[in-house]
Amino acid sequence: SGKTVGTMTLCFDTDIGLPADENYKDKLDELRAKGRKLCEPSRLAIDKNMPKRVFASMIHISYIYAHNIHGFTDYVIEVNPRHAAFYKKMLGFKNLGQERICTRVNAPAVLLSLELQHMTEQIKKFGGLMEQHGKEKSFCPYFFPTRDEPGITGRLKEGRN
């Protein structure tokens, strides 16, 4: 009955840094110097047959865990330039670093960032609207409604499903 439909690793910035430090330490250090608390969603994989709401749910739960529970302020991601437009359009990421070679996979990458406060605002505006979102093209209408966050937060803190 339980079927894995997607996975994601959420890396918290610690004294050993983040995976993106390997190629973009200068850019990440600029954010750190401004007092930003960074975390890096990585190894994101999802079954291509899953509806938008499944991907949006994974992202929203990671946001609750990172922002609401642990106080992180920004997501940073290193993505292939071909995928950058998707993350910008669907989640609101912005360019943070120019294209470089990602040494882990020996392929081009760009560094993107997303202020989690922006995500908070988008969830308040669009969360839970699903198909009744009008012209909004992002994943935001497929996030949970704001009223569901306290219950989800509580379950995450307790380690329950």
BELBELHU-V126639 format. One record per residue. RES is the residue in one small letter. SS is DSSP state (~ for helix, > for strand, _ for the rest). PSI is psi in degrees with one decimal (NA if undefined). BURIAL is 1 if it has 16 or more other C-alpha atoms within 10 Angstrom, else 0. Layout:
res->RES ss->SS psi->PSI burial->BURIAL
res->RES ss->SS psi->PSI burial->BURIAL
This chain:
res->s ss->_ psi->-41.3 burial->0
res->g ss->_ psi->121.9 burial->0
res->k ss->_ psi->128.8 burial->0
res->t ss->_ psi->123.7 burial->0
res->v ss->_ psi->-11.5 burial->0
res->g ss->> psi->158.1 burial->0
res->t ss->> psi->154.8 burial->0
res->m ss->> psi->141.0 burial->0
res->t ss->> psi->133.9 burial->0
res->l ss->> psi->108.8 burial->1
res->c ss->> psi->124.8 burial->1
res->f ss->> psi->140.8 burial->1
res->d ss->_ psi->123.2 burial->1
res->t ss->_ psi->-169.7 burial->0
res->d ss->_ psi->-16.9 burial->0
res->i ss->_ psi->-4.0 burial->0
res->g ss->_ psi->-161.8 burial->1
res->l ss->_ psi->160.3 burial->1
res->p ss->_ psi->-37.2 burial->1
res->a ss->_ psi->-15.2 burial->1
res->d ss->~ psi->-27.0 burial->0
res->e ss->~ psi->-36.8 burial->0
res->n ss->~ psi->-17.0 burial->1
res->y ss->~ psi->32.8 burial->1
res->k ss->~ psi->-39.0 burial->0
res->d ss->~ psi->-44.8 burial->0
res->k ss->~ psi->-40.8 burial->0
res->l ss->~ psi->-38.1 burial->1
res->d ss->~ psi->-31.4 burial->0
res->e ss->~ psi->-43.4 burial->0
res->l ss->~ psi->-42.6 burial->1
res->r ss->~ psi->-39.0 burial->0
res->a ss->~ psi->-23.9 burial->0
res->k ss->_ psi->4.0 burial->0
res->g ss->_ psi->11.8 burial->0
res->r ss->_ psi->142.0 burial->0
res->k ss->_ psi->114.9 burial->1
res->l ss->> psi->146.1 burial->1
res->c ss->> psi->157.1 burial->1
res->e ss->> psi->106.5 burial->1
res->p ss->> psi->132.1 burial->1
res->s ss->> psi->173.4 burial->1
res->r ss->> psi->42.9 burial->0
res->l ss->> psi->123.8 burial->0
res->a ss->> psi->136.1 burial->0
res->i ss->> psi->142.7 burial->0
res->d ss->_ psi->125.1 burial->0
res->k ss->_ psi->-14.2 burial->0
res->n ss->_ psi->-1.6 burial->0
res->m ss->_ psi->144.3 burial->0
res->p ss->_ psi->162.0 burial->0
res->k ss->~ psi->-37.3 burial->1
res->r ss->~ psi->-25.8 burial->1
res->v ss->~ psi->-47.1 burial->1
res->f ss->~ psi->-45.5 burial->1
res->a ss->~ psi->-38.0 burial->1
res->s ss->~ psi->-42.5 burial->1
res->m ss->~ psi->-45.3 burial->1
res->i ss->~ psi->-43.5 burial->1
res->h ss->~ psi->-42.8 burial->1
res->i ss->~ psi->-39.8 burial->1
res->s ss->~ psi->-37.6 burial->1
res->y ss->~ psi->-47.2 burial->1
res->i ss->~ psi->-45.5 burial->1
res->y ss->~ psi->-46.8 burial->1
res->a ss->~ psi->-48.6 burial->1
res->h ss->~ psi->-55.3 burial->1
res->n ss->~ psi->-38.7 burial->1
res->i ss->~ psi->-44.1 burial->0
res->h ss->_ psi->-3.3 burial->0
res->g ss->_ psi->20.4 burial->0
res->f ss->_ psi->148.1 burial->1
res->t ss->_ psi->-22.0 burial->1
res->d ss->> psi->143.1 burial->1
res->y ss->> psi->141.3 burial->1
res->v ss->> psi->138.5 burial->1
res->i ss->> psi->145.8 burial->1
res->e ss->> psi->116.8 burial->1
res->v ss->> psi->157.8 burial->1
res->n ss->_ psi->137.8 burial->1
res->p ss->~ psi->-29.1 burial->1
res->r ss->~ psi->-27.2 burial->0
res->h ss->~ psi->-7.0 burial->0
res->a ss->~ psi->-43.4 burial->1
res->a ss->~ psi->-37.2 burial->0
res->f ss->~ psi->-50.4 burial->0
res->y ss->~ psi->-33.4 burial->1
res->k ss->~ psi->-49.6 burial->1
res->k ss->~ psi->-43.9 burial->0
res->m ss->~ psi->-23.4 burial->0
res->l ss->~ psi->-11.1 burial->1
res->g ss->_ psi->15.6 burial->1
res->f ss->_ psi->155.5 burial->1
res->k ss->> psi->156.7 burial->1
res->n ss->> psi->136.9 burial->1
res->l ss->> psi->-33.5 burial->1
res->g ss->> psi->144.5 burial->1
res->q ss->> psi->166.1 burial->0
res->e ss->> psi->133.2 burial->0
res->r ss->> psi->168.9 burial->1
res->i ss->> psi->125.9 burial->0
res->c ss->> psi->114.2 burial->1
res->t ss->_ psi->-23.2 burial->0
res->r ss->_ psi->-34.1 burial->0
res->v ss->_ psi->2.2 burial->0
res->n ss->_ psi->51.0 burial->0
res->a ss->> psi->159.5 burial->0
res->p ss->> psi->147.9 burial->0
res->a ss->> psi->155.3 burial->1
res->v ss->> psi->152.0 burial->1
res->l ss->> psi->127.1 burial->1
res->l ss->> psi->154.7 burial->1
res->s ss->> psi->156.2 burial->1
res->l ss->> psi->118.1 burial->1
res->e ss->> psi->124.1 burial->1
res->l ss->~ psi->-20.2 burial->1
res->q ss->~ psi->-34.5 burial->0
res->h ss->~ psi->-41.7 burial->0
res->m ss->~ psi->-40.0 burial->1
res->t ss->~ psi->-47.0 burial->1
res->e ss->~ psi->-40.5 burial->0
res->q ss->~ psi->-37.4 burial->1
res->i ss->~ psi->-43.7 burial->1
res->k ss->~ psi->-38.7 burial->1
res->k ss->~ psi->-42.5 burial->0
res->f ss->~ psi->-16.8 burial->1
res->g ss->_ psi->130.5 burial->1
res->g ss->_ psi->-2.0 burial->1
res->l ss->_ psi->-23.8 burial->1
res->m ss->~ psi->-126.4 burial->1
res->e ss->~ psi->-10.6 burial->0
res->q ss->~ psi->34.8 burial->0
res->h ss->_ psi->-1.4 burial->1
res->g ss->_ psi->-127.2 burial->0
res->k ss->_ psi->2.7 burial->0
res->e ss->_ psi->123.0 burial->0
res->k ss->_ psi->-10.2 burial->0
res->s ss->_ psi->-179.6 burial->1
res->f ss->_ psi->-9.1 burial->1
res->c ss->~ psi->-40.3 burial->1
res->p ss->~ psi->-16.6 burial->1
res->y ss->~ psi->-1.0 burial->1
res->f ss->_ psi->163.5 burial->1
res->f ss->_ psi->154.1 burial->1
res->p ss->_ psi->149.6 burial->1
res->t ss->~ psi->-36.5 burial->0
res->r ss->~ psi->-19.5 burial->0
res->d ss->~ psi->-15.9 burial->0
res->e ss->~ psi->-42.6 burial->0
res->p ss->~ psi->-42.8 burial->0
res->g ss->~ psi->-43.1 burial->0
res->i ss->~ psi->-43.5 burial->1
res->t ss->~ psi->-45.9 burial->1
res->g ss->~ psi->-43.9 burial->0
res->r ss->~ psi->-38.5 burial->0
res->l ss->~ psi->-41.4 burial->0
res->k ss->~ psi->-35.0 burial->0
res->e ss->~ psi->-9.0 burial->0
res->g ss->_ psi->28.7 burial->0
res->r ss->_ psi->161.9 burial->0
res->n ss->_ psi->NA burial->0
